Amino acid sequence: VNLAPYVSVDSVQLYLTDCMEGMGKLLPDSSVSVVVTSPPYNIGVRYTTYADTKPRGEYLAWIEDVGR
Ligand SMILES: C[S@@+](CC[C@H](N)C(=O)[O-])C[C@H]1O[C@@H](n2cnc3c(N)ncnc32)[C@H](O)[C@@H]1O
């Protein structure tokens, strides 16, 4: 996983990486106040790399992990 900022301006760093690995490695526990996101909705959208067609139970477990 790439943990170098993709863009860094003043006190803001943007990362282009897998959010599950990146957030786990870059953010200390209990350090996030709010998350604004647009996750995949598992409705079969054809993304370049991500497969938006997980089995329902697998998707629900994954999206729960995203918010944890
Ligand atoms: C609903 S789209 C977001 C679209 C975006 N808001 C836009 O306007 O372009 C969900 C995106 O999440 C990406 N994605 C899926 N798994 C991811 C992960 N583990 N980490 C980061 N992005 C992920 C997908 O590739 C897809 O581009």
PDB file of the backbone (N, CA, C, O) and the ligand in Angstrom, with CONECT records:
HET    LIG  A 101      27
ATOM      1  N   VAL A   1       0.851  -1.186   0.000  1.00  0.00           N
ATOM      2  CA  VAL A   1       0.000   0.000   0.000  1.00  0.00           C
ATOM      3  C   VAL A   1       0.892   1.243   0.000  1.00  0.00           C
ATOM      4  O   VAL A   1       1.904   1.300   0.698  1.00  0.00           O
ATOM      5  N   ASN A   2       0.491   2.240  -0.802  1.00  0.00           N
ATOM      6  CA  ASN A   2       1.270   3.478  -0.907  1.00  0.00           C
ATOM      7  C   ASN A   2       0.850   4.446   0.195  1.00  0.00           C
ATOM      8  O   ASN A   2      -0.287   4.918   0.208  1.00  0.00           O
ATOM      9  N   LEU A   3       1.752   4.739   1.108  1.00  0.00           N
ATOM     10  CA  LEU A   3       1.427   5.608   2.240  1.00  0.00           C
ATOM     11  C   LEU A   3       2.017   7.005   2.093  1.00  0.00           C
ATOM     12  O   LEU A   3       2.039   7.776   3.052  1.00  0.00           O
ATOM     13  N   ALA A   4       2.500   7.334   0.884  1.00  0.00           N
ATOM     14  CA  ALA A   4       3.003   8.685   0.636  1.00  0.00           C
ATOM     15  C   ALA A   4       1.830   9.548   0.164  1.00  0.00           C
ATOM     16  O   ALA A   4       1.008   9.080  -0.624  1.00  0.00           O
ATOM     17  N   PRO A   5       1.736  10.807   0.631  1.00  0.00           N
ATOM     18  CA  PRO A   5       0.648  11.670   0.165  1.00  0.00           C
ATOM     19  C   PRO A   5       0.693  11.827  -1.350  1.00  0.00           C
ATOM     20  O   PRO A   5       1.763  11.981  -1.938  1.00  0.00           O
ATOM     21  N   TYR A   6      -0.468  11.786  -1.967  1.00  0.00           N
ATOM     22  CA  TYR A   6      -0.608  12.014  -3.406  1.00  0.00           C
ATOM     23  C   TYR A   6      -0.526  13.519  -3.673  1.00  0.00           C
ATOM     24  O   TYR A   6       0.071  13.961  -4.655  1.00  0.00           O
ATOM     25  N   VAL A   7      -1.137  14.287  -2.780  1.00  0.00           N
ATOM     26  CA  VAL A   7      -1.075  15.747  -2.840  1.00  0.00           C
ATOM     27  C   VAL A   7      -0.874  16.244  -1.418  1.00  0.00           C
ATOM     28  O   VAL A   7      -1.487  15.737  -0.479  1.00  0.00           O
ATOM     29  N   SER A   8      -0.008  17.243  -1.267  1.00  0.00           N
ATOM     30  CA  SER A   8       0.210  17.828   0.051  1.00  0.00           C
ATOM     31  C   SER A   8       0.251  19.346  -0.097  1.00  0.00           C
ATOM     32  O   SER A   8       1.138  19.888  -0.757  1.00  0.00           O
ATOM     33  N   VAL A   9      -0.710  20.027   0.517  1.00  0.00           N
ATOM     34  CA  VAL A   9      -0.774  21.490   0.452  1.00  0.00           C
ATOM     35  C   VAL A   9      -0.994  22.011   1.865  1.00  0.00           C
ATOM     36  O   VAL A   9      -1.999  21.699   2.505  1.00  0.00           O
ATOM     37  N   ASP A  10      -0.054  22.800   2.341  1.00  0.00           N
ATOM     38  CA  ASP A  10      -0.109  23.334   3.704  1.00  0.00           C
ATOM     39  C   ASP A  10      -0.325  22.180   4.692  1.00  0.00           C
ATOM     40  O   ASP A  10       0.484  21.253   4.738  1.00  0.00           O
ATOM     41  N   SER A  11      -1.404  22.225   5.481  1.00  0.00           N
ATOM     42  CA  SER A  11      -1.603  21.171   6.490  1.00  0.00           C
ATOM     43  C   SER A  11      -2.494  20.042   5.960  1.00  0.00           C
ATOM     44  O   SER A  11      -2.906  19.176   6.731  1.00  0.00           O
ATOM     45  N   VAL A  12      -2.796  20.039   4.660  1.00  0.00           N
ATOM     46  CA  VAL A  12      -3.696  19.034   4.083  1.00  0.00           C
ATOM     47  C   VAL A  12      -2.908  18.030   3.253  1.00  0.00           C
ATOM     48  O   VAL A  12      -2.140  18.408   2.369  1.00  0.00           O
ATOM     49  N   GLN A  13      -3.105  16.745   3.546  1.00  0.00           N
ATOM     50  CA  GLN A  13      -2.501  15.686   2.744  1.00  0.00           C
ATOM     51  C   GLN A  13      -3.608  14.803   2.180  1.00  0.00           C
ATOM     52  O   GLN A  13      -4.495  14.365   2.913  1.00  0.00           O
ATOM     53  N   LEU A  14      -3.555  14.543   0.874  1.00  0.00           N
ATOM     54  CA  LEU A  14      -4.501  13.638   0.224  1.00  0.00           C
ATOM     55  C   LEU A  14      -3.758  12.372  -0.172  1.00  0.00           C
ATOM     56  O   LEU A  14      -2.642  12.420  -0.688  1.00  0.00           O
ATOM     57  N   TYR A  15      -4.410  11.222   0.086  1.00  0.00           N
ATOM     58  CA  TYR A  15      -3.785   9.928  -0.211  1.00  0.00           C
ATOM     59  C   TYR A  15      -4.606   9.209  -1.270  1.00  0.00           C
ATOM     60  O   TYR A  15      -5.836   9.220  -1.228  1.00  0.00           O
ATOM     61  N   LEU A  16      -3.933   8.597  -2.202  1.00  0.00           N
ATOM     62  CA  LEU A  16      -4.584   7.792  -3.230  1.00  0.00           C
ATOM     63  C   LEU A  16      -4.177   6.348  -2.973  1.00  0.00           C
ATOM     64  O   LEU A  16      -3.153   5.875  -3.466  1.00  0.00           O
ATOM     65  N   THR A  17      -5.005   5.657  -2.186  1.00  0.00           N
ATOM     66  CA  THR A  17      -4.622   4.314  -1.757  1.00  0.00           C
ATOM     67  C   THR A  17      -5.864   3.542  -1.311  1.00  0.00           C
ATOM     68  O   THR A  17      -6.956   4.104  -1.227  1.00  0.00           O
ATOM     69  N   ASP A  18      -5.690   2.281  -1.032  1.00  0.00           N
ATOM     70  CA  ASP A  18      -6.780   1.466  -0.494  1.00  0.00           C
ATOM     71  C   ASP A  18      -7.136   2.017   0.886  1.00  0.00           C
ATOM     72  O   ASP A  18      -6.291   2.039   1.780  1.00  0.00           O
ATOM     73  N   CYS A  19      -8.392   2.465   1.066  1.00  0.00           N
ATOM     74  CA  CYS A  19      -8.764   3.135   2.316  1.00  0.00           C
ATOM     75  C   CYS A  19      -8.636   2.213   3.515  1.00  0.00           C
ATOM     76  O   CYS A  19      -8.299   2.668   4.609  1.00  0.00           O
ATOM     77  N   MET A  20      -8.901   0.920   3.329  1.00  0.00           N
ATOM     78  CA  MET A  20      -8.869   0.012   4.470  1.00  0.00           C
ATOM     79  C   MET A  20      -7.444  -0.118   5.016  1.00  0.00           C
ATOM     80  O   MET A  20      -7.236  -0.101   6.229  1.00  0.00           O
ATOM     81  N   GLU A  21      -6.486  -0.245   4.131  1.00  0.00           N
ATOM     82  CA  GLU A  21      -5.095  -0.351   4.579  1.00  0.00           C
ATOM     83  C   GLU A  21      -4.560   1.018   4.988  1.00  0.00           C
ATOM     84  O   GLU A  21      -3.899   1.145   6.018  1.00  0.00           O
ATOM     85  N   GLY A  22      -4.842   2.039   4.185  1.00  0.00           N
ATOM     86  CA  GLY A  22      -4.306   3.376   4.435  1.00  0.00           C
ATOM     87  C   GLY A  22      -4.790   3.961   5.748  1.00  0.00           C
ATOM     88  O   GLY A  22      -3.989   4.463   6.537  1.00  0.00           O
ATOM     89  N   MET A  23      -6.110   3.899   5.993  1.00  0.00           N
ATOM     90  CA  MET A  23      -6.629   4.479   7.236  1.00  0.00           C
ATOM     91  C   MET A  23      -6.089   3.723   8.437  1.00  0.00           C
ATOM     92  O   MET A  23      -5.769   4.321   9.464  1.00  0.00           O
ATOM     93  N   GLY A  24      -5.987   2.397   8.302  1.00  0.00           N
ATOM     94  CA  GLY A  24      -5.497   1.586   9.421  1.00  0.00           C
ATOM     95  C   GLY A  24      -4.062   1.918   9.786  1.00  0.00           C
ATOM     96  O   GLY A  24      -3.687   1.864  10.957  1.00  0.00           O
ATOM     97  N   LYS A  25      -3.259   2.261   8.792  1.00  0.00           N
ATOM     98  CA  LYS A  25      -1.840   2.528   9.062  1.00  0.00           C
ATOM     99  C   LYS A  25      -1.556   3.996   9.359  1.00  0.00           C
ATOM    100  O   LYS A  25      -0.604   4.305  10.077  1.00  0.00           O
ATOM    101  N   LEU A  26      -2.362   4.900   8.821  1.00  0.00           N
ATOM    102  CA  LEU A  26      -2.047   6.325   8.943  1.00  0.00           C
ATOM    103  C   LEU A  26      -2.773   7.016  10.093  1.00  0.00           C
ATOM    104  O   LEU A  26      -2.288   8.023  10.608  1.00  0.00           O
ATOM    105  N   LEU A  27      -3.928   6.494  10.504  1.00  0.00           N
ATOM    106  CA  LEU A  27      -4.736   7.197  11.501  1.00  0.00           C
ATOM    107  C   LEU A  27      -4.693   6.492  12.850  1.00  0.00           C
ATOM    108  O   LEU A  27      -4.990   5.300  12.931  1.00  0.00           O
ATOM    109  N   PRO A  28      -4.329   7.211  13.912  1.00  0.00           N
ATOM    110  CA  PRO A  28      -4.397   6.600  15.253  1.00  0.00           C
ATOM    111  C   PRO A  28      -5.855   6.282  15.606  1.00  0.00           C
ATOM    112  O   PRO A  28      -6.775   6.934  15.113  1.00  0.00           O
ATOM    113  N   ASP A  29      -6.054   5.277  16.463  1.00  0.00           N
ATOM    114  CA  ASP A  29      -7.403   4.941  16.922  1.00  0.00           C
ATOM    115  C   ASP A  29      -8.070   6.167  17.546  1.00  0.00           C
ATOM    116  O   ASP A  29      -7.398   6.992  18.164  1.00  0.00           O
ATOM    117  N   SER A  30      -9.384   6.286  17.386  1.00  0.00           N
ATOM    118  CA  SER A  30     -10.198   7.355  17.980  1.00  0.00           C
ATOM    119  C   SER A  30      -9.726   8.751  17.575  1.00  0.00           C
ATOM    120  O   SER A  30      -9.884   9.694  18.351  1.00  0.00           O
ATOM    121  N   SER A  31      -9.155   8.905  16.392  1.00  0.00           N
ATOM    122  CA  SER A  31      -8.650  10.210  15.960  1.00  0.00           C
ATOM    123  C   SER A  31      -9.542  10.867  14.902  1.00  0.00           C
ATOM    124  O   SER A  31      -9.238  11.964  14.434  1.00  0.00           O
ATOM    125  N   VAL A  32     -10.641  10.203  14.521  1.00  0.00           N
ATOM    126  CA  VAL A  32     -11.491  10.720  13.445  1.00  0.00           C
ATOM    127  C   VAL A  32     -12.813  11.203  14.024  1.00  0.00           C
ATOM    128  O   VAL A  32     -13.484  10.469  14.749  1.00  0.00           O
ATOM    129  N   SER A  33     -13.190  12.448  13.701  1.00  0.00           N
ATOM    130  CA  SER A  33     -14.451  13.012  14.192  1.00  0.00           C
ATOM    131  C   SER A  33     -15.581  12.783  13.213  1.00  0.00           C
ATOM    132  O   SER A  33     -16.713  12.535  13.626  1.00  0.00           O
ATOM    133  N   VAL A  34     -15.298  12.862  11.921  1.00  0.00           N
ATOM    134  CA  VAL A  34     -16.354  12.707  10.927  1.00  0.00           C
ATOM    135  C   VAL A  34     -15.746  12.171   9.632  1.00  0.00           C
ATOM    136  O   VAL A  34     -14.608  12.488   9.285  1.00  0.00           O
ATOM    137  N   VAL A  35     -16.518  11.364   8.935  1.00  0.00           N
ATOM    138  CA  VAL A  35     -16.091  10.833   7.640  1.00  0.00           C
ATOM    139  C   VAL A  35     -17.163  11.178   6.619  1.00  0.00           C
ATOM    140  O   VAL A  35     -18.344  10.909   6.842  1.00  0.00           O
ATOM    141  N   VAL A  36     -16.764  11.765   5.510  1.00  0.00           N
ATOM    142  CA  VAL A  36     -17.663  12.009   4.382  1.00  0.00           C
ATOM    143  C   VAL A  36     -17.160  11.130   3.246  1.00  0.00           C
ATOM    144  O   VAL A  36     -16.020  11.274   2.804  1.00  0.00           O
ATOM    145  N   THR A  37     -17.998  10.230   2.778  1.00  0.00           N
ATOM    146  CA  THR A  37     -17.512   9.269   1.795  1.00  0.00           C
ATOM    147  C   THR A  37     -18.576   8.952   0.755  1.00  0.00           C
ATOM    148  O   THR A  37     -19.762   9.218   0.951  1.00  0.00           O
ATOM    149  N   SER A  38     -18.142   8.401  -0.313  1.00  0.00           N
ATOM    150  CA  SER A  38     -19.032   7.900  -1.352  1.00  0.00           C
ATOM    151  C   SER A  38     -18.544   6.500  -1.695  1.00  0.00           C
ATOM    152  O   SER A  38     -17.843   6.305  -2.689  1.00  0.00           O
ATOM    153  N   PRO A  39     -18.919   5.522  -0.865  1.00  0.00           N
ATOM    154  CA  PRO A  39     -18.389   4.172  -1.066  1.00  0.00           C
ATOM    155  C   PRO A  39     -19.077   3.479  -2.240  1.00  0.00           C
ATOM    156  O   PRO A  39     -20.097   3.965  -2.729  1.00  0.00           O
ATOM    157  N   PRO A  40     -18.541   2.366  -2.691  1.00  0.00           N
ATOM    158  CA  PRO A  40     -19.288   1.552  -3.653  1.00  0.00           C
ATOM    159  C   PRO A  40     -20.579   1.068  -2.988  1.00  0.00           C
ATOM    160  O   PRO A  40     -20.593   0.802  -1.786  1.00  0.00           O
ATOM    161  N   TYR A  41     -21.664   0.953  -3.762  1.00  0.00           N
ATOM    162  CA  TYR A  41     -22.966   0.559  -3.195  1.00  0.00           C
ATOM    163  C   TYR A  41     -23.364  -0.870  -3.563  1.00  0.00           C
ATOM    164  O   TYR A  41     -24.468  -1.318  -3.254  1.00  0.00           O
ATOM    165  N   ASN A  42     -22.454  -1.574  -4.225  1.00  0.00           N
ATOM    166  CA  ASN A  42     -22.692  -2.980  -4.588  1.00  0.00           C
ATOM    167  C   ASN A  42     -23.904  -3.131  -5.518  1.00  0.00           C
ATOM    168  O   ASN A  42     -24.738  -4.021  -5.354  1.00  0.00           O
ATOM    169  N   ILE A  43     -23.966  -2.230  -6.492  1.00  0.00           N
ATOM    170  CA  ILE A  43     -25.086  -2.248  -7.436  1.00  0.00           C
ATOM    171  C   ILE A  43     -24.615  -2.522  -8.864  1.00  0.00           C
ATOM    172  O   ILE A  43     -25.320  -2.243  -9.834  1.00  0.00           O
ATOM    173  N   GLY A  44     -23.384  -3.085  -8.970  1.00  0.00           N
ATOM    174  CA  GLY A  44     -22.918  -3.510 -10.287  1.00  0.00           C
ATOM    175  C   GLY A  44     -22.340  -2.421 -11.166  1.00  0.00           C
ATOM    176  O   GLY A  44     -22.269  -2.583 -12.384  1.00  0.00           O
ATOM    177  N   VAL A  45     -21.919  -1.290 -10.557  1.00  0.00           N
ATOM    178  CA  VAL A  45     -21.266  -0.241 -11.345  1.00  0.00           C
ATOM    179  C   VAL A  45     -19.942  -0.795 -11.878  1.00  0.00           C
ATOM    180  O   VAL A  45     -19.239  -1.514 -11.168  1.00  0.00           O
ATOM    181  N   ARG A  46     -19.608  -0.465 -13.108  1.00  0.00           N
ATOM    182  CA  ARG A  46     -18.387  -1.010 -13.726  1.00  0.00           C
ATOM    183  C   ARG A  46     -17.213  -0.057 -13.500  1.00  0.00           C
ATOM    184  O   ARG A  46     -16.936   0.814 -14.325  1.00  0.00           O
ATOM    185  N   TYR A  47     -16.516  -0.241 -12.349  1.00  0.00           N
ATOM    186  CA  TYR A  47     -15.321   0.545 -12.051  1.00  0.00           C
ATOM    187  C   TYR A  47     -14.136  -0.069 -12.783  1.00  0.00           C
ATOM    188  O   TYR A  47     -14.227  -1.193 -13.277  1.00  0.00           O
ATOM    189  N   THR A  48     -13.024   0.660 -12.858  1.00  0.00           N
ATOM    190  CA  THR A  48     -11.835   0.175 -13.558  1.00  0.00           C
ATOM    191  C   THR A  48     -11.264  -1.074 -12.888  1.00  0.00           C
ATOM    192  O   THR A  48     -10.948  -2.055 -13.562  1.00  0.00           O
ATOM    193  N   THR A  49     -11.132  -1.037 -11.559  1.00  0.00           N
ATOM    194  CA  THR A  49     -10.510  -2.178 -10.873  1.00  0.00           C
ATOM    195  C   THR A  49     -11.450  -2.823  -9.849  1.00  0.00           C
ATOM    196  O   THR A  49     -11.472  -4.048  -9.733  1.00  0.00           O
ATOM    197  N   TYR A  50     -12.219  -2.036  -9.111  1.00  0.00           N
ATOM    198  CA  TYR A  50     -13.067  -2.575  -8.042  1.00  0.00           C
ATOM    199  C   TYR A  50     -14.267  -3.317  -8.634  1.00  0.00           C
ATOM    200  O   TYR A  50     -14.932  -2.808  -9.537  1.00  0.00           O
ATOM    201  N   ALA A  51     -14.542  -4.527  -8.119  1.00  0.00           N
ATOM    202  CA  ALA A  51     -15.694  -5.317  -8.573  1.00  0.00           C
ATOM    203  C   ALA A  51     -16.888  -5.010  -7.674  1.00  0.00           C
ATOM    204  O   ALA A  51     -16.897  -5.397  -6.505  1.00  0.00           O
ATOM    205  N   ASP A  52     -17.900  -4.316  -8.210  1.00  0.00           N
ATOM    206  CA  ASP A  52     -19.044  -3.827  -7.437  1.00  0.00           C
ATOM    207  C   ASP A  52     -20.175  -4.861  -7.380  1.00  0.00           C
ATOM    208  O   ASP A  52     -21.356  -4.515  -7.421  1.00  0.00           O
ATOM    209  N   THR A  53     -19.787  -6.126  -7.285  1.00  0.00           N
ATOM    210  CA  THR A  53     -20.770  -7.212  -7.333  1.00  0.00           C
ATOM    211  C   THR A  53     -20.456  -8.271  -6.283  1.00  0.00           C
ATOM    212  O   THR A  53     -20.485  -9.466  -6.576  1.00  0.00           O
ATOM    213  N   LYS A  54     -20.154  -7.833  -5.051  1.00  0.00           N
ATOM    214  CA  LYS A  54     -19.860  -8.807  -3.989  1.00  0.00           C
ATOM    215  C   LYS A  54     -21.151  -9.514  -3.573  1.00  0.00           C
ATOM    216  O   LYS A  54     -22.237  -8.952  -3.715  1.00  0.00           O
ATOM    217  N   PRO A  55     -21.039 -10.753  -3.056  1.00  0.00           N
ATOM    218  CA  PRO A  55     -22.214 -11.356  -2.404  1.00  0.00           C
ATOM    219  C   PRO A  55     -22.680 -10.423  -1.277  1.00  0.00           C
ATOM    220  O   PRO A  55     -21.860  -9.795  -0.608  1.00  0.00           O
ATOM    221  N   ARG A  56     -24.009 -10.337  -1.070  1.00  0.00           N
ATOM    222  CA  ARG A  56     -24.580  -9.347  -0.134  1.00  0.00           C
ATOM    223  C   ARG A  56     -23.928  -9.390   1.258  1.00  0.00           C
ATOM    224  O   ARG A  56     -23.567  -8.352   1.812  1.00  0.00           O
ATOM    225  N   GLY A  57     -23.784 -10.588   1.810  1.00  0.00           N
ATOM    226  CA  GLY A  57     -23.217 -10.717   3.157  1.00  0.00           C
ATOM    227  C   GLY A  57     -21.776 -10.226   3.202  1.00  0.00           C
ATOM    228  O   GLY A  57     -21.361  -9.584   4.166  1.00  0.00           O
ATOM    229  N   GLU A  58     -21.017 -10.532   2.156  1.00  0.00           N
ATOM    230  CA  GLU A  58     -19.615 -10.097   2.088  1.00  0.00           C
ATOM    231  C   GLU A  58     -19.551  -8.568   1.997  1.00  0.00           C
ATOM    232  O   GLU A  58     -18.722  -7.934   2.650  1.00  0.00           O
ATOM    233  N   TYR A  59     -20.439  -7.981   1.176  1.00  0.00           N
ATOM    234  CA  TYR A  59     -20.464  -6.516   1.041  1.00  0.00           C
ATOM    235  C   TYR A  59     -20.825  -5.863   2.371  1.00  0.00           C
ATOM    236  O   TYR A  59     -20.179  -4.896   2.774  1.00  0.00           O
ATOM    237  N   LEU A  60     -21.845  -6.374   3.059  1.00  0.00           N
ATOM    238  CA  LEU A  60     -22.270  -5.758   4.322  1.00  0.00           C
ATOM    239  C   LEU A  60     -21.163  -5.844   5.376  1.00  0.00           C
ATOM    240  O   LEU A  60     -20.973  -4.913   6.159  1.00  0.00           O
ATOM    241  N   ALA A  61     -20.432  -6.967   5.394  1.00  0.00           N
ATOM    242  CA  ALA A  61     -19.319  -7.093   6.345  1.00  0.00           C
ATOM    243  C   ALA A  61     -18.218  -6.092   5.993  1.00  0.00           C
ATOM    244  O   ALA A  61     -17.624  -5.475   6.878  1.00  0.00           O
ATOM    245  N   TRP A  62     -17.953  -5.936   4.695  1.00  0.00           N
ATOM    246  CA  TRP A  62     -16.905  -5.010   4.239  1.00  0.00           C
ATOM    247  C   TRP A  62     -17.271  -3.564   4.572  1.00  0.00           C
ATOM    248  O   TRP A  62     -16.441  -2.818   5.090  1.00  0.00           O
ATOM    249  N   ILE A  63     -18.508  -3.167   4.277  1.00  0.00           N
ATOM    250  CA  ILE A  63     -18.891  -1.770   4.491  1.00  0.00           C
ATOM    251  C   ILE A  63     -18.949  -1.458   5.992  1.00  0.00           C
ATOM    252  O   ILE A  63     -18.724  -0.319   6.401  1.00  0.00           O
ATOM    253  N   GLU A  64     -19.251  -2.466   6.801  1.00  0.00           N
ATOM    254  CA  GLU A  64     -19.215  -2.267   8.252  1.00  0.00           C
ATOM    255  C   GLU A  64     -17.771  -2.015   8.701  1.00  0.00           C
ATOM    256  O   GLU A  64     -17.526  -1.172   9.565  1.00  0.00           O
ATOM    257  N   ASP A  65     -16.831  -2.737   8.121  1.00  0.00           N
ATOM    258  CA  ASP A  65     -15.418  -2.533   8.446  1.00  0.00           C
ATOM    259  C   ASP A  65     -14.954  -1.136   8.042  1.00  0.00           C
ATOM    260  O   ASP A  65     -14.161  -0.514   8.749  1.00  0.00           O
ATOM    261  N   VAL A  66     -15.445  -0.644   6.911  1.00  0.00           N
ATOM    262  CA  VAL A  66     -15.062   0.693   6.448  1.00  0.00           C
ATOM    263  C   VAL A  66     -15.394   1.728   7.522  1.00  0.00           C
ATOM    264  O   VAL A  66     -14.606   2.641   7.770  1.00  0.00           O
ATOM    265  N   GLY A  67     -16.551   1.589   8.156  1.00  0.00           N
ATOM    266  CA  GLY A  67     -16.976   2.564   9.151  1.00  0.00           C
ATOM    267  C   GLY A  67     -16.411   2.331  10.539  1.00  0.00           C
ATOM    268  O   GLY A  67     -16.653   3.125  11.448  1.00  0.00           O
ATOM    269  N   ARG A  68     -15.672   1.267  10.712  1.00  0.00           N
ATOM    270  CA  ARG A  68     -15.182   0.929  12.055  1.00  0.00           C
ATOM    271  C   ARG A  68     -13.948   1.748  12.409  1.00  0.00           C
ATOM    272  O   ARG A  68     -13.399   1.597  13.500  1.00  0.00           O
TER     273      ARG A  68
HETATM  274  C1  LIG A 101     -19.414   5.397  -5.623  1.00  0.00           C
HETATM  275  S1  LIG A 101     -17.721   5.482  -6.231  1.00  0.00           S1+
HETATM  276  C2  LIG A 101     -17.225   7.057  -5.719  1.00  0.00           C
HETATM  277  C3  LIG A 101     -17.294   8.020  -6.833  1.00  0.00           C
HETATM  278  C4  LIG A 101     -16.723   9.402  -6.470  1.00  0.00           C
HETATM  279  N1  LIG A 101     -17.471   9.980  -5.362  1.00  0.00           N
HETATM  280  C5  LIG A 101     -16.781  10.278  -7.687  1.00  0.00           C
HETATM  281  O1  LIG A 101     -17.628  11.173  -7.738  1.00  0.00           O
HETATM  282  O2  LIG A 101     -15.989  10.035  -8.618  1.00  0.00           O1-
HETATM  283  C6  LIG A 101     -16.819   4.388  -5.161  1.00  0.00           C
HETATM  284  C7  LIG A 101     -15.297   4.382  -5.437  1.00  0.00           C
HETATM  285  O3  LIG A 101     -14.636   3.717  -4.348  1.00  0.00           O
HETATM  286  C8  LIG A 101     -13.504   3.050  -4.882  1.00  0.00           C
HETATM  287  N2  LIG A 101     -13.050   2.041  -3.901  1.00  0.00           N
HETATM  288  C9  LIG A 101     -13.500   0.771  -3.729  1.00  0.00           C
HETATM  289  N3  LIG A 101     -12.823   0.161  -2.732  1.00  0.00           N
HETATM  290  C10 LIG A 101     -11.943   1.089  -2.256  1.00  0.00           C
HETATM  291  C11 LIG A 101     -10.970   1.055  -1.228  1.00  0.00           C
HETATM  292  N4  LIG A 101     -10.764  -0.049  -0.479  1.00  0.00           N
HETATM  293  N5  LIG A 101     -10.244   2.165  -1.001  1.00  0.00           N
HETATM  294  C12 LIG A 101     -10.436   3.278  -1.738  1.00  0.00           C
HETATM  295  N6  LIG A 101     -11.342   3.384  -2.730  1.00  0.00           N
HETATM  296  C13 LIG A 101     -12.082   2.293  -2.979  1.00  0.00           C
HETATM  297  C14 LIG A 101     -14.028   2.466  -6.195  1.00  0.00           C
HETATM  298  O4  LIG A 101     -12.976   2.153  -7.068  1.00  0.00           O
HETATM  299  C15 LIG A 101     -14.882   3.641  -6.705  1.00  0.00           C
HETATM  300  O5  LIG A 101     -14.097   4.494  -7.507  1.00  0.00           O
CONECT  274  275
CONECT  275  274  276  283
CONECT  276  275  277
CONECT  277  276  278
CONECT  278  277  279  280
CONECT  279  278
CONECT  280  278  281  282
CONECT  281  280
CONECT  282  280
CONECT  283  275  284
CONECT  284  283  285  299
CONECT  285  284  286
CONECT  286  285  287  297
CONECT  287  286  288  296
CONECT  288  287  289
CONECT  289  288  290
CONECT  290  289  291  296
CONECT  291  290  292  293
CONECT  292  291
CONECT  293  291  294
CONECT  294  293  295
CONECT  295  294  296
CONECT  296  287  290  295
CONECT  297  286  298  299
CONECT  298  297
CONECT  299  284  297  300
CONECT  300  299
END
